[in-house]
Amino acid sequence: MLTTSTYDQLCTAAREVSLLHGASAVLGWDQETYMPPKGVEHRSRILAQLSGQAHEQFTSRRFRNLLEKAEGEVDDQAAARTSIVKANIEQLRRELDRALKLPKKLVEQNSQAISLGQAAWAKARAASDFASFAPHLERLVGLAQEMASRWGGKNEPMTPCWISMSATPPRRTSTSFSPPSAPPWPRSPRTPSPAPPPRLPL
């Protein structure tokens, strides 16, 4: 039987991870709105550090033990109780399995590249200078491909990334990537989040 203590401990651990993601989100918003441009390098390192800590905490032995214990107990609980609880546990399992395939260093590199890429994109867009942003885009795509490879996308290397953002991945139209000479500027150089914060009831 799933004990209140087991599930509550799991929720507490998940919320601790979510707080780190929340802090990263606030700092990312600040970077795009009020932060002085010269603070980008330092801010990117802060975001990388927070992402690494969140990843380490989420994939820790303590978190895995709590989740495994909850999974072993939930099936014995009444259906009325497990409709939400079981869904939360299953979602945490999906996210944890993906996170475990990524090393902490890769998560930190991806977070820092997103921060630096966002600043470079804003500057390049204002100057209509795609060439200055191209190295950042190449870096972001390379990191996304590495994450996709670790997630299991051998034949369709970007499909796991699309799955992390949408229930329906797009159809492949090309096997190679080459940035256009005059691209329609995207809103920002985003790559898939390696470990989204757990969605649990407050």
N, C-alpha and C positions, 0 to 999 in steps of 0.2 A: 504493500500500500504506500502511495506517495505521501510522505509526511509533510506537514506545513513547513517544518524546519528546513528540509531539503530544498524545497522549491523556493522558499524565501531567501535562503542563502544563495541559490543560483541567481535569483533576481537581483539581489544586492551586488553580486559580483559583476553581473551584466551591466548594471547601472553605473558601476565604477568605471567600466570601460567606456560607456556612453558619455560620461562626464569628460573624459579626455578627448573624445571626438567632438564634443560640444565646444570645448575650449579651442580646439583647432579651427572649428567653423567660425567662431567669433574672431579669432586672429586673422583668418582668411578674409572675412568681411572687412575688417579694419584695414587690411592691406589694400583692398580695392577701393576704399572710400577716403580714409583720413591719413593713413600712414605716409610720412615723407618718403620720397623715392629712394633716398640713400639708405633707407632701413631695410631694403629688400633682402640683401645677403643675410643679415642677422635674423630677420623674420623667417626666412626659408630654413635656417638651421633650427630655429625654435619649433617650427611645424614638423620638421623631420624627427626631432627628438620626441615630441608628443605622439606622433604616429607610431614610432618605434615602441614607446612605452605602452600604448594602447594595444598594439599587436602582441607584445610580450605578455601582458596581463591576460589578454583574451585567450592566448594559446598556452597559458601556464598549466602545470600539472594540477594545481588546485582547481582551476576552472574546469579542466577536463574531467577530474574526479567527480565534481559536483554534477556535471551534465550526465556522466555515465550513471551515477547513482539515481538521478531523477528519471532517466530513461528506463532503468530497471524497475522502478517503483510505479511509474505512471499507469502502466497497463492494468494494474490491480484496482485502480480508483474507479469510482462511479462515473458513468458516461456524462452526466450533467456537469460534473466537476472538471472533467478532462477536455471538454470541447475547446476551451481556450488554452488551458494549461498545456495540453498535449501539442497544440499548434505552435505555441511559443517554444517548447522544447525541440520540436522538429525543425523550426526555423533556426534556432541556435545551432543545432547539429549541422545543418547545411552550411551556415556561415563559418562555423569552426573548421569543418572539413576543408573548406577553401583556404581559410587563413593558414592552416597548418602546412599547406603546400608552398607557402611563401616564406623565405628567410627574412628575419628582421631587417637586415641591411637593405634588401630590395624594397621593402616597404618604406624605409626612410629615404632611399634614393628617389623613389617615385614621388613622395610627398614634397621633397625639396625641388625636384624638377618641375612639378606643377606650380609651385610658388614662384620660382624664377621664370618659368615660361609665361605665367600670367602677366608679370611685370613687363617682360620683353614684348609680349603680344600687344599690350596697351601702348607701349612706346612706338612699336613698329606700325601699328594701325594709324596712330596720329600722324606719322610721317609718310604713310603709304610706302613703307619699306619692308616688303616681305622678306628680302634677303637677310635682314638682321634677325628675323624671327626664325628663319629656316633651321638653324642648328638646334634650337630649342624644340621645334616640332619633331625633328629627327630623333632627338633624345627621348621625347615623350612616346613616340611611336615604338621606338626600340624597347623601352621599358614595358609598354603594353604588350608587345609581342613576347617578351620574356615571361611575363606573368601568365599570358595565355598558354605558353608552352608548359609551364609548371602546372597549370590547371588541367592540362590534358588535351589541348587543341593541337594535335600533331598534323592532321590533314587540313583542318580549317583553323589556322592559328589564332584568328581574332574572334572566333565564335564564342569561346568562354567569356571574353570581355563583354560582348553584347548580351550574353545571358545574364551577366551581373547587373546590367542596366535595364533589361527588358525581357519579358517572358518569351518574346518571339524574336530570334536573331534574324538579321537581314540576309538575303541571298547574296552569295558571292558574285561579284561582277568582274573582278580582276584578280590575278594572282600576284600582281606587283603594285608597289606604291610609288607614285611620283607626284610631288606637289605641283599644282598648276602654276604657270608663270604669273598669272594675275588672278589670285583666288578671291572668291567672295568671302570676306572676313567672317570667321565664326565669332561667337560671343566671347569665348575663352578657350584656351587649350586644355580641355579636360581629358583625363584618362580615367578608366574605371577605378573605383575605390576598392582596394584589396580586402578590406574588412569592414563593411558597413556596421554602424552601431546597432546592437540588438534592439529589436522593437518589443518591449515588454510593457505591461500595464504599470502605471505609476502607483 
